[in-house]
Structures are given as structure tokens and as C-alpha cells.
Amino acid sequence: MMEVAVELNAFVGGSRKLVIPSIFMVFLGLFAFPGVADAQLLRSYGLKLALTSANQDFHYTTPGPFETKRRIGVNAGAFAEWLNIPLLSIVTQVEYAQRGMGVEFVLTGPTSLAPIGAEMIYSRVDYLSIPVMAKLRFQAGLFSPYIIAGPRADFMLGYSSDRNSSNDVYDGFRKSILGDTVGLGVGMAGIIPVRFLTEIRYNFDLQDSFSNSALTVRNNAVDIWLGVEL
């Protein structure tokens, strides 16, 4: 139990400089030019913003009193939709995605172990996420409901937390992992030549982000996306 406590104390602190690769900004820049829409297989393209509720599953070989809380964050992405055929299309997306979690710690007095309060410590892990999703579309007047699902590759950009100290667990995170994404959405045509999108997605990992003889960690997140489609 003492080893678990030491590892948790090392885990909740940490910060590293977060650097968004230039490839993400280049991708966003390409979508600013209408000429992209002339591609033969391109059905549409656009931008999205999301509110995300993220958590991380910690599994210790020796169970301990460690329960994580969900962390609210933001995501942003650009997408392209391919194959202009009835019902089915393919969506490729590049996202800046925030993952992470919170842990509540009980505070004790300087001379006694009696609890005097609690402190919530949040940690954040940033990823460049690239999902490739099949999209099943339905038309209902101005509305177009759809179902999406597909694999996802996440590339770790960095991490930060509410405490400014080293973080052995996040330092040991895999730099790239594979996952799956499933979701529901609806597109709505407007009076201007832009379609508005609302989407909810669940993201889960197929690989451990961290693994050793005592601990495994995996990310999961629920995203609520708003977007514009051209």
C-alpha cells in the first residue's frame, strides 16, 4: 500500500511543454481554400469544436483506494468526408484532443491524521487524434441523422497537471496508441450554403497507454461536437 501511495503522489503532479505539431495547423490551413472541394472523391469538408468529458482507467494488481473523476476539456478538429454515394461515406478527421482525469485527495492536519478537507487534482494529456470513420446517413427533410464508427490513432503531444512536479506515469505513456470511436449525429441545412453538425461520440482505447507489473492505464472520453460543413 505504501508503494501505491508513493506512485500516486508521483502521478498527480507534472507538466511538460505542450507543442501542437505544425502538420495540424497546415491541415487547418488547407481547408480555408475552396479549391479543395474540387477533388473528385471529396463530398464535403469542415471544422468542428467539442466539449469533452475524459477519464482514465487505472488498474492496479494490488487494489488500492484510488478512484478517478472525469475531467471536462475541449477538442478542435478539421474533417473531410469522402464518397458522394447514397447512405454511406467515409469521414477522416484530424483533432487536437484533450484526455485526462481528476483525483480527490483528503487533506489532514499538520499534527493529526484527522481529515480537514479535500483537494481535487486534475491532470491533462494532449493528443493529435486521427479517426477514420464510416458514416451511415439518413435523409429527413432539412435534417440528416447519421451513425459513425471507426478506428482511431492517437499521438501524444504532452501533459500538464495542477501540480508542478515530475510525473513518472505520464513520462512512461506510449507516444502512440490505437482506439475506436462510435457516435451519433445530425446535420442540418441552413439558409446559407453551410450545413451545421451536432455530434456525440464515445472514444475508447484498444491499447494500454501505460503498463508495468503493478499498473495499467487506458483513456476514454465522451465528446459533444458542433461543426460547420461545406
C-alpha positions in Angstrom: 0.0 0.0 0.0 2.9 2.4 0.7 4.3 1.7 -2.8 0.9 2.6 -4.3 0.7 5.8 -2.3 4.2 6.8 -3.5 3.3 6.1 -7.1 0.1 8.1 -6.8 1.9 11.1 -5.4 4.4 11.0 -8.3 1.5 10.6 -10.7 -0.7 13.6 -9.9 2.0 16.2 -10.4 3.7 17.0 -13.6 4.0 19.4 -16.5 5.6 19.3 -19.9 5.7 21.9 -22.6 2.7 21.2 -25.0 3.6 21.6 -28.6 1.0 21.2 -31.3 2.8 19.9 -34.4 2.8 22.2 -37.5 1.1 19.4 -39.5 -2.1 20.1 -37.6 -2.0 23.8 -38.5 -1.2 23.0 -42.1 -4.2 20.7 -42.3 -6.5 23.5 -41.0 -5.0 25.9 -43.5 -5.8 23.7 -46.4 -9.4 23.7 -45.5 -9.5 27.5 -45.8 -9.3 27.3 -49.6 -12.5 26.4 -51.6 -10.4 24.7 -54.3 -10.1 21.6 -52.0 -13.8 20.8 -52.7 -12.9 20.2 -56.4 -11.3 16.8 -55.5 -13.2 14.0 -57.3 -14.0 11.9 -54.3 -14.5 14.7 -51.8 -18.1 15.0 -50.6 -17.6 17.8 -48.1 -15.2 19.3 -45.5 -15.4 21.5 -42.5 -14.4 22.3 -38.9 -15.6 21.1 -35.5 -15.3 22.1 -31.8 -16.1 19.8 -28.9 -16.7 19.7 -25.2 -15.1 16.5 -23.9 -15.6 14.6 -20.7 -12.5 12.4 -20.2 -11.3 9.8 -17.7 -8.6 7.3 -17.3 -9.0 3.7 -16.0 -6.3 2.8 -13.5 -6.0 -0.9 -12.8 -3.5 -1.9 -10.0 -2.5 -5.5 -9.5 -2.9 -4.7 -5.7 -6.2 -2.8 -5.3 -5.9 0.5 -3.5 -8.2 3.4 -2.6 -7.8 5.2 -5.9 -10.8 6.5 -7.8 -10.6 8.8 -10.7 -13.1 11.6 -11.7 -14.0 12.9 -15.1 -12.2 16.0 -16.5 -14.0 18.5 -18.7 -12.0 19.8 -21.6 -12.1 21.0 -25.2 -11.3 19.4 -28.6 -10.9 21.0 -32.1 -10.7 19.4 -35.4 -10.9 19.6 -39.2 -12.5 16.9 -41.3 -13.1 15.7 -44.8 -16.0 13.4 -45.9 -15.4 11.1 -48.9 -17.5 9.1 -51.3 -20.5 11.0 -52.5 -22.8 8.0 -52.7 -26.3 7.3 -51.2 -26.3 6.4 -47.5 -22.6 5.7 -46.9 -19.5 7.8 -46.8 -16.1 7.9 -45.0 -15.0 10.7 -42.7 -11.3 11.4 -42.0 -10.6 13.8 -39.2 -7.6 15.4 -37.5 -8.2 16.6 -34.0 -6.5 18.2 -31.1 -7.9 16.1 -28.3 -7.7 16.5 -24.5 -7.7 13.5 -22.3 -7.0 13.1 -18.6 -8.8 12.8 -15.2 -9.1 14.1 -11.7 -8.3 12.6 -8.3 -9.7 13.8 -5.0 -7.2 13.8 -2.1 -8.2 14.0 1.6 -6.3 16.8 3.5 -5.2 16.1 7.0 -3.9 18.4 9.8 -0.2 19.0 10.4 -0.3 17.1 13.8 -3.2 14.7 13.2 -4.4 12.3 10.6 -8.0 13.6 11.0 -9.4 14.9 7.7 -9.8 18.6 7.5 -10.9 18.9 3.8 -10.4 17.6 0.3 -8.5 18.8 -2.8 -9.2 17.8 -6.4 -6.1 17.5 -8.6 -6.7 17.4 -12.4 -4.2 16.1 -14.9 -4.4 16.5 -18.7 -2.9 14.6 -21.6 -3.0 16.2 -25.1 -3.1 14.1 -28.3 -3.2 14.6 -32.0 -6.0 12.2 -32.8 -6.8 10.9 -36.3 -10.1 8.9 -36.6 -11.2 7.3 -39.8 -15.0 6.6 -39.6 -17.6 5.0 -41.7 -20.7 7.2 -41.8 -24.2 5.8 -42.4 -26.5 8.7 -43.4 -30.3 9.1 -43.5 -32.2 12.0 -45.0 -35.3 13.5 -43.3 -36.1 16.8 -44.9 -33.7 19.5 -43.8 -32.1 17.1 -41.3 -29.7 14.3 -42.0 -29.2 11.9 -39.0 -26.2 9.6 -39.1 -24.2 6.9 -37.3 -20.4 6.9 -37.3 -17.9 4.3 -36.2 -14.2 3.5 -36.9 -10.6 3.1 -35.8 -8.6 6.0 -34.3 -4.8 6.6 -33.9 -3.7 9.0 -31.1 -0.3 10.6 -30.9 0.7 12.1 -27.5 1.7 15.7 -27.6 2.4 16.3 -23.9 0.8 16.6 -20.5 0.2 19.0 -17.7 -1.4 18.9 -14.2 -2.4 21.1 -11.3 1.0 20.4 -9.6 4.3 21.4 -10.9 6.4 18.3 -10.4 7.6 15.3 -12.4 5.2 12.6 -13.4 6.6 9.1 -13.7 3.4 7.6 -15.1 2.8 10.1 -17.8 6.5 10.1 -18.7 6.1 6.4 -19.3 3.0 6.8 -21.5 3.1 5.3 -25.0 3.6 8.0 -27.6 1.0 6.5 -30.0 -2.0 4.2 -29.3 -4.9 2.8 -31.2 -8.6 3.1 -30.3 -12.1 3.1 -31.6 -14.8 5.8 -31.9 -18.5 5.3 -32.2 -21.2 8.1 -32.3 -24.4 9.6 -33.4 -25.0 12.9 -35.1 -27.3 15.1 -37.2 -26.7 17.5 -40.0 -29.0 20.5 -40.6 -29.2 22.6 -43.8 -29.4 26.3 -43.3 -30.4 29.3 -45.3 -26.8 29.8 -46.3 -24.7 27.2 -48.2 -23.4 25.7 -45.0 -24.6 22.6 -43.1 -24.4 22.6 -39.3 -23.5 19.5 -37.4 -24.2 18.2 -33.9 -22.5 15.0 -32.8 -21.9 12.9 -29.7 -19.0 10.4 -29.7 -17.6 7.8 -27.4 -13.8 7.2 -27.6 -12.1 4.2 -26.0 -8.6 2.8 -26.3 -7.6 -0.6 -27.6 -4.2 -0.5 -26.0 -2.8 0.5 -22.6 -1.3 3.9 -22.5 0.8 2.8 -19.6 1.7 -0.7 -18.4 4.0 -2.3 -15.9 3.9 -5.1 -13.4 1.8 -3.1 -11.0 -0.4 -0.8 -13.1 -2.2 -0.4 -16.5 -3.9 2.8 -17.7 -6.3 3.5 -20.5 -8.1 6.6 -21.8 -11.8 7.1 -22.5 -13.8 10.1 -23.4 -17.3 11.3 -24.4 -17.3 14.3 -26.9 -20.1 16.6 -27.9 -19.2 18.2 -31.2 -20.5 21.3 -33.0 -19.4 21.8 -36.6 -19.9 23.5 -39.9 -19.7 21.6 -43.2 -19.1 23.0 -46.7 
